[in-house]
Amino acid sequence: MDQKRFTRDELAEYDGRDGAAAYVAYNGRVYDVTDSPMWEDGEHEFEHEAGADLTDEMENAPHGKESMNDFPVVGYLEE
């Protein structure tokens, strides 16, 4: 089964607020972080928001990119 392809505008709808799912993109993949207590209400550490591409921001994160392996891939980000 093909996974969904998200535009940046579509990804922004998944901001984790008001009951919405929380999705983030990293290196072209879109991950579902909805169930993570680290992403409550679509925010992570008061620095990152769901509904965004975090590829550039991950370089400055205190954890490695392998942390994304904890979340299911729900699609891909279109450029």
C-alpha positions in Angstrom: 0.0 0.0 0.0 1.3 3.4 -0.9 1.8 5.9 1.9 0.3 9.4 1.7 2.3 12.2 0.2 2.0 15.5 2.2 2.5 19.0 0.9 3.8 21.4 3.5 0.3 22.9 3.9 -1.2 19.5 4.5 1.5 18.7 7.1 0.7 21.9 8.9 -2.8 20.7 9.6 -1.4 17.9 11.8 -0.2 20.3 14.6 -1.5 18.3 17.6 -3.8 21.0 18.7 -7.5 20.7 19.5 -7.6 17.0 19.0 -5.6 16.9 15.8 -3.0 14.3 15.2 0.7 15.4 15.6 2.9 14.8 12.6 6.5 16.0 11.9 8.7 15.5 8.9 12.3 14.6 8.9 14.5 13.9 5.8 11.4 13.6 3.6 9.5 11.2 5.8 6.4 12.1 7.9 6.2 10.6 11.4 3.2 10.3 13.7 4.3 11.7 17.1 0.7 11.9 18.5 1.0 9.4 21.2 4.4 10.6 22.5 4.3 12.3 25.9 7.2 14.4 24.6 4.8 16.0 22.0 1.9 16.9 24.2 -0.4 19.4 22.5 1.9 19.3 19.5 4.9 20.9 21.2 8.3 19.4 22.0 10.5 20.9 24.7 8.9 24.4 24.0 11.1 24.6 20.9 9.5 22.5 18.2 6.0 22.3 16.9 4.2 19.5 15.2 3.0 20.1 11.6 6.5 21.1 10.5 9.6 19.8 8.8 12.2 19.4 11.5 15.1 18.3 9.2 17.2 21.4 9.7 16.4 21.6 13.4 17.5 18.1 14.2 21.1 19.0 13.8 20.9 21.0 17.0 18.9 18.4 18.9 20.4 16.9 22.0 19.4 13.4 20.7 20.3 11.8 17.4 18.2 11.1 14.4 17.7 7.6 15.5 15.1 8.9 17.9 12.8 9.1 14.9 12.8 5.3 14.7 10.5 5.4 17.7 7.6 6.7 15.6 5.6 5.2 12.8 6.1 6.6 9.3 2.8 7.7 7.9 3.9 9.2 4.6 6.4 11.3 2.7 6.8 15.1 2.4 6.6 16.5 -1.1 9.1 19.1 -2.0 
